[in-house]
Amino acid sequence: MNPQKSEKKQTEISIIGSGIAGITTAFHLGEKGYKVNLIDPNVNSKINNLSPNNGSQASLGVLMGNIYKRSKGRAFLLRNKSMKLWKEWLTQIKDSESAFIFEKPLIKLASSEKEYASMIALSNNEKKYGIELLDKNTLDFWNYIFETKLIGGLISHEDGRLNPIKLMKSLMKSLDQIKINKIDKNVIRISKNGNLYNKKWNIDLDNNESIDQDYIVICSAINTKKLLKPLGHEILLEPILGQVVELELKKGIPNWKEWPGVLNYQSINFIHHDPNHMLIGATIEKGAQASFMEKKEMLNLKNTAPKWMTNARVCHEWSGIRAKPINEPAPLLKQLEPGLLINTGHYRNGVLLAPACAEWVGLTINGQ
């Protein structure tokens, strides 16, 4: 047996939190041969958006990785890496019962001259990423759909959407296949192990059991603060809430065959699914309570909502809370002490950046 592989099998890692950050980290580490626990009281619960257990289940799964102004820096590198990793991972995690596809492309419509000027510059500089401006015929189609006169827009052929519910279900099945141990308990506390000959860390669970581990990776969003404070680590995070509304559209609507995987307009994502249903979301609100006014503004499109929106019926709505770092860039990827890491995920682009964040965890552990 490869000595390095044998050593990994002896290395025990616990991941706290089973949102997209925790699941993808468990998947990546498990694929690398580590012995992994995934701890969350809801880890074995049904995954759906009817009653989301975490912010990931409430997301839309938009992958806006190439339509990005910057071409360097940490955020660019994370996006760029994640888009490459998702292509690799999707070939590994598909399963017949929960088959899903990367729904492409993504179209973004300009809502101001300034935004369109930025799109022109982006299309000139990023053609290698499959980005181009919308032609007149396509723009006329969207003028008709939104009952307005649009300035312009662009299409990103390699951006789009992964259905987060189907994705997380498939990932969970993949975790079973690679023997990830799922523990459906609350973590009461984490502490250093005083015996130098044992594992570095101890985790106390709410069933009075405790486990010793070589590494702990905290992926529990807002709960991160509570777990770390007794250890003397002050992590500043604030709750950020996103709302999604599902509209049932009336019959007689326009032909939706030209609808892309994702349509972004006025910073709102539109996802058409089923014959007469539309998901509308991406509000970013501070706090943990959904704002009626924010939802109303989202559905009103600054008093420009087309008739198919105003005449539609709200058949389902949900929201999810994510953690946003205060005075630091998101996501937080830190090793606080030897063997103690945090991966908060991103409060807005959690599904997009999950693979790169998981890889960071793996590289950090492997480098020690």
C-alpha positions in Angstrom: 0.0 0.0 0.0 1.1 3.6 -0.8 2.5 4.9 2.6 1.0 8.3 2.0 -2.4 6.7 1.3 -2.1 4.6 4.5 -1.3 7.7 6.5 -4.4 9.5 5.2 -6.6 6.5 6.2 -5.2 6.9 9.8 -5.9 10.7 9.8 -9.3 11.4 11.2 -11.1 14.6 10.3 -14.5 15.9 11.5 -16.4 18.4 9.5 -19.1 20.3 11.5 -22.0 21.5 9.3 -23.7 19.8 6.4 -24.5 22.8 4.1 -22.8 22.9 0.7 -19.5 23.9 2.3 -19.5 20.9 4.6 -20.7 18.4 2.1 -18.2 19.4 -0.6 -15.4 19.4 1.9 -16.3 15.9 3.1 -16.6 14.7 -0.5 -13.2 16.2 -1.4 -11.4 14.8 1.7 -13.1 11.4 1.4 -12.0 11.2 -2.3 -8.4 11.9 -1.1 -8.5 8.9 1.2 -9.0 10.6 4.6 -11.3 9.1 7.3 -14.0 11.7 7.6 -17.0 12.4 9.9 -19.7 14.8 8.8 -21.5 16.1 11.9 -24.8 18.0 11.8 -28.1 17.3 13.6 -29.8 17.5 10.2 -27.3 15.5 8.2 -29.8 12.6 7.7 -32.9 14.9 7.2 -34.7 15.2 4.0 -33.2 17.7 1.6 -35.7 20.1 0.1 -36.6 23.8 -0.1 -40.0 23.4 1.5 -38.4 23.7 4.9 -34.7 24.4 4.4 -32.4 23.2 7.1 -29.6 25.5 6.0 -28.9 28.4 3.7 -27.6 26.0 1.0 -30.9 24.3 0.6 -32.6 27.7 0.2 -30.2 28.8 -2.6 -30.8 28.9 -6.4 -27.4 27.3 -7.2 -26.3 30.1 -9.7 -22.8 29.7 -11.0 -21.8 33.1 -12.2 -18.1 32.3 -12.4 -17.0 33.8 -15.7 -19.1 37.0 -15.7 -16.8 38.7 -13.3 -15.0 42.1 -13.8 -11.7 41.3 -12.1 -9.1 39.1 -13.7 -6.8 38.7 -10.7 -7.0 38.5 -6.9 -8.4 36.0 -4.4 -12.0 36.2 -5.5 -11.1 35.6 -9.2 -8.8 32.7 -8.4 -11.5 31.0 -6.3 -14.1 31.5 -9.0 -11.8 30.3 -11.7 -10.7 27.2 -9.8 -14.3 26.3 -8.8 -15.6 26.4 -12.4 -12.8 24.0 -13.4 -13.4 21.7 -10.4 -17.2 21.6 -10.9 -16.7 20.2 -14.4 -14.5 17.4 -12.9 -16.8 16.8 -10.0 -20.0 16.5 -11.9 -18.7 13.4 -13.7 -18.1 11.8 -10.3 -21.3 12.6 -8.4 -24.1 12.0 -10.9 -26.4 9.2 -10.1 -29.5 7.8 -11.9 -32.0 8.5 -9.2 -31.1 12.2 -8.9 -29.8 13.0 -12.3 -29.1 16.7 -12.9 -27.3 18.8 -15.4 -25.3 22.0 -15.5 -28.1 24.3 -16.9 -26.5 26.8 -19.3 -26.1 29.5 -20.4 -26.5 32.6 -18.2 -27.8 35.8 -19.7 -27.4 39.2 -18.0 -29.5 42.2 -19.0 -28.2 45.7 -18.5 -30.4 48.0 -16.4 -28.2 51.2 -16.9 -25.8 52.7 -19.4 -23.0 52.3 -16.9 -23.7 48.6 -16.5 -23.8 48.1 -20.3 -20.5 49.9 -20.8 -19.0 47.4 -18.3 -20.5 44.5 -20.3 -18.9 45.8 -23.5 -15.5 45.9 -21.8 -16.1 42.4 -20.3 -17.1 40.9 -23.7 -14.0 42.4 -25.3 -11.6 41.1 -22.6 -13.1 37.7 -21.7 -14.1 36.1 -25.1 -12.0 33.1 -24.2 -14.5 32.4 -21.4 -17.5 32.2 -23.8 -18.8 35.7 -23.1 -20.4 37.9 -25.8 -22.9 40.7 -26.2 -26.5 39.9 -27.1 -27.4 40.5 -30.8 -30.4 42.6 -31.9 -32.8 39.7 -32.4 -32.0 38.3 -28.9 -32.4 41.7 -27.3 -35.7 42.2 -29.1 -36.9 38.9 -27.6 -36.1 40.1 -24.1 -37.7 43.5 -24.8 -40.8 41.5 -25.6 -40.6 39.3 -22.5 -40.0 42.2 -20.1 -42.2 44.7 -21.9 -39.5 47.4 -22.0 -36.7 48.8 -24.1 -33.5 47.3 -22.9 -30.1 48.9 -23.4 -28.3 45.7 -24.0 -27.0 42.5 -22.4 -24.5 39.7 -22.6 -24.5 35.9 -22.6 -22.0 33.7 -20.8 -22.1 30.2 -22.4 -20.2 28.6 -19.6 -22.1 30.0 -16.7 -25.5 28.8 -15.5 -27.0 26.9 -12.6 -26.8 23.6 -10.7 -30.1 22.7 -9.0 -28.9 22.8 -5.4 -31.4 20.3 -4.1 -30.5 17.7 -6.7 -26.9 18.5 -6.2 -26.9 18.0 -2.5 -28.9 14.8 -2.7 -26.4 13.4 -5.2 -23.4 14.5 -3.1 -24.9 12.9 0.0 -25.2 9.6 -2.0 -21.6 10.0 -3.1 -20.6 10.4 0.6 -22.2 7.0 1.4 -20.3 5.4 -1.5 -16.9 6.7 -0.2 -17.8 5.7 3.4 -18.1 9.1 5.0 -19.5 8.7 8.6 -22.6 10.9 9.1 -23.3 11.8 12.7 -26.7 13.4 13.3 -25.8 15.1 16.6 -25.2 18.7 17.9 -21.7 19.6 18.8 -21.7 21.0 22.3 -18.1 22.0 22.5 -14.7 21.5 20.9 -11.5 21.4 22.9 -7.8 20.7 22.7 -6.8 17.2 23.7 -4.4 17.5 26.6 -2.6 14.1 26.0 0.1 14.7 23.5 0.0 11.0 22.4 -3.7 11.2 21.4 -5.5 13.1 18.7 -5.1 16.8 18.8 -8.8 17.7 19.3 -11.9 16.5 21.2 -15.5 17.0 20.2 -18.3 16.6 22.7 -21.7 15.7 21.3 -25.2 16.2 22.7 -25.7 12.5 23.4 -22.8 12.6 26.0 -20.4 11.0 23.6 -17.1 12.5 22.6 -14.7 11.8 19.8 -11.0 12.5 19.4 -9.8 13.9 16.0 -6.7 15.0 14.2 -8.5 17.8 12.5 -11.7 19.8 12.9 -13.1 21.8 10.0 -15.9 24.1 11.0 -18.4 24.7 8.1 -21.4 25.8 10.2 -21.9 29.4 9.1 -23.3 31.6 12.0 -22.7 28.8 14.6 -19.0 29.1 13.9 -18.8 32.0 16.4 -20.4 30.0 19.3 -18.0 27.0 18.8 -14.9 29.1 18.6 -15.4 31.6 21.4 -14.5 29.2 24.3 -11.2 28.6 22.5 -10.4 32.4 22.5 -11.0 32.9 18.8 -13.3 35.9 18.0 -14.8 35.4 14.5 -17.1 38.3 13.4 -20.0 37.1 11.3 -23.4 38.6 10.5 -26.5 36.8 9.2 -27.4 37.5 5.6 -30.8 36.3 4.4 -31.8 35.5 0.8 -35.4 35.1 -0.4 -36.8 33.1 -3.2 -40.3 33.2 -4.7 -41.8 30.6 -7.0 -44.5 32.0 -9.3 -47.1 30.0 -11.1 -47.6 31.7 -14.4 -51.0 32.0 -16.1 -51.6 30.1 -19.4 -51.1 32.0 -22.6 -47.6 33.2 -21.7 -44.9 33.6 -24.4 -42.9 30.7 -25.7 -40.2 30.0 -23.1 -37.9 27.8 -25.2 -35.3 30.5 -25.5 -35.1 30.9 -21.7 -31.5 30.2 -20.5 -30.4 28.3 -17.4 -30.4 31.7 -15.6 -31.6 35.1 -16.5 -30.2 38.0 -14.4 -31.9 41.4 -14.6 -31.7 44.2 -12.0 -29.5 41.9 -9.9 -32.3 39.4 -9.6 -32.1 35.8 -10.9 -34.9 34.4 -12.9 -35.1 30.6 -13.4 -37.8 29.1 -15.6 -38.7 25.5 -14.7 -41.7 23.3 -15.5 -44.2 24.6 -18.1 -45.6 27.5 -16.1 -43.3 28.1 -13.1 -40.6 30.7 -12.5 -38.2 31.0 -9.6 -37.2 34.6 -8.7 -34.6 35.3 -6.1 -31.3 36.7 -4.9 -32.3 39.3 -2.3 -29.5 40.0 0.1 -30.8 41.3 3.4 -29.0 41.9 6.7 -30.6 40.0 9.6 -32.4 36.8 10.1 -36.0 37.8 9.3 -37.3 38.0 5.8 -38.5 41.5 4.8 -41.9 41.8 3.1 -40.8 45.1 1.5 -37.7 43.5 0.0 -39.8 40.7 -1.5 -42.3 43.2 -2.8 -39.5 45.3 -4.5 -38.1 42.1 -6.0 -41.4 41.2 -7.5 -42.1 44.7 -8.6 -38.8 45.2 -10.5 -38.8 48.9 -9.6 -42.3 49.4 -11.0 -41.4 47.8 -14.3 -42.6 44.2 -13.8 -44.2 42.8 -16.9 -47.8 41.5 -16.9 -46.7 37.8 -16.7 -45.1 38.6 -13.3 -47.9 40.9 -11.9 -50.6 38.4 -13.0 -48.8 35.3 -11.6 -49.6 33.6 -8.4 -47.1 33.1 -5.6 -47.3 29.3 -5.0 -44.2 28.9 -2.8 -41.6 31.0 -1.1 -38.7 30.3 1.1 -35.6 32.0 2.6 -32.2 30.9 3.9 -29.6 32.5 6.2 -25.9 32.6 5.4 -22.9 34.0 7.3 -21.1 37.1 6.0 -17.7 38.0 7.6 -17.4 41.5 9.1 -14.4 43.5 7.8 -13.0 40.5 6.0 -13.5 39.1 2.5 -15.9 36.1 2.1 -15.5 33.2 2.4 -13.4 32.8 5.5 -10.8 30.2 4.9 -8.5 30.1 7.9 -6.4 27.7 10.0 -6.8 29.1 13.5 -4.5 26.6 15.1 -2.8 23.4 14.0 -5.7 21.1 13.2 -8.4 23.7 13.5 -9.8 25.1 10.3 -12.8 27.1 9.2 -14.6 27.2 5.9 -17.6 29.5 6.2 -18.7 29.2 2.5 -19.8 32.3 0.7 -22.9 34.2 1.7 -23.9 34.8 -1.9 -21.9 32.4 -4.1 -21.8 29.4 -1.8 -22.5 26.7 -4.4 -20.2 28.4 -7.0 -17.2 28.6 -4.7 -17.7 25.3 -2.7 -15.2 23.2 -4.7 -12.3 25.7 -4.4 -13.0 26.1 -0.7 -13.0 22.4 -0.2 -9.7 22.1 -2.1 -8.2 24.8 0.1 -9.0 22.7 3.2 -7.4 19.6 1.5 -4.3 21.4 0.6 -3.9 22.9 4.0 -4.2 19.5 5.7 -2.0 17.8 3.2 0.7 20.4 3.7 1.1 19.7 7.4 
